[in-house]
Amino acid sequence: MDIKEILKFARDNECSDIHITAGTDIAMRRFGHLKYLKEVPTIAEAESMIMSFLTDDEKAEVLAGHDLDVGYMLEDLSRIRINVYHQRNNLAA
């Protein structure tokens, strides 16, 4: 499951949000409505996708139990805002 492909799909389909939670279908918000992908990330996959955007200092904050809001600039895409939080003892974004 490649997060950059998911982001490109969301951009190409005019989605405003992507919701990643372990054990739940990845959801994309398009024109106010959620669309669910068939992709259900495991806990490890969801954590890997989320952590791939964070610096070492931000990872340490999240692993210490803190929620985090960060901005991230993607190559060939625009700047995205990421909200990382803990849900049911797992990471979500």
C-alpha positions in Angstrom: 0.0 0.0 0.0 1.8 3.1 -1.2 0.7 6.4 0.5 2.0 8.5 -2.4 -0.3 6.6 -4.9 -3.2 7.1 -2.5 -2.4 10.8 -2.3 -2.2 11.1 -6.1 -5.5 9.2 -6.5 -7.1 11.6 -4.0 -5.7 14.6 -5.9 -6.9 13.3 -9.2 -10.3 12.7 -7.9 -10.7 16.1 -6.1 -10.8 14.6 -2.6 -10.2 17.0 0.2 -9.3 14.6 3.0 -7.9 11.1 3.5 -8.6 9.2 6.7 -6.1 6.4 7.7 -6.9 4.2 10.7 -5.6 0.8 11.4 -8.1 -2.0 10.8 -10.6 0.3 8.9 -10.9 1.0 5.2 -9.0 4.0 4.0 -11.6 6.8 3.5 -11.5 9.8 1.2 -13.7 12.8 1.5 -15.0 14.1 -1.9 -17.4 17.0 -2.0 -18.4 16.3 1.6 -19.1 12.6 1.2 -16.8 9.8 2.3 -15.7 7.1 -0.2 -14.1 4.0 1.2 -11.3 2.2 -0.6 -11.0 -1.5 -0.4 -7.6 -1.0 1.3 -7.6 -1.9 5.0 -4.2 -1.2 6.5 -2.9 -3.4 9.3 -1.6 -1.6 12.4 1.9 -1.8 11.0 0.9 -0.5 7.6 -1.1 2.4 9.0 1.8 3.4 11.3 4.3 3.1 8.5 2.2 5.3 6.2 1.7 7.9 8.9 5.3 7.9 10.1 6.7 8.3 6.6 5.7 12.0 6.6 7.3 12.8 10.0 10.7 14.0 11.0 12.6 12.2 13.7 11.5 14.8 16.3 7.9 14.6 15.2 8.0 10.8 15.4 9.4 11.0 19.0 6.4 13.3 19.9 3.9 10.9 18.5 5.5 7.9 20.1 5.5 9.7 23.4 1.7 9.8 23.1 1.2 13.3 21.8 -1.1 14.3 18.9 0.5 16.4 16.2 -0.4 18.8 13.4 2.2 19.1 10.6 2.5 20.4 7.1 4.2 18.3 4.4 5.3 19.3 0.9 5.1 16.5 -1.7 7.1 16.3 -4.9 4.8 17.0 -7.8 1.9 17.6 -5.4 0.9 20.5 -3.2 1.4 21.1 0.5 -0.8 18.9 2.7 -1.8 19.2 6.3 -1.5 16.1 8.5 -3.2 15.6 11.8 -1.8 12.6 13.6 -3.7 11.3 16.7 -4.1 8.2 18.8 -7.3 6.2 18.4 -8.1 2.9 20.2 -4.4 2.7 21.2 -3.3 3.0 17.5 -2.1 5.8 15.3 -4.6 7.5 12.9 -4.3 10.5 10.6 
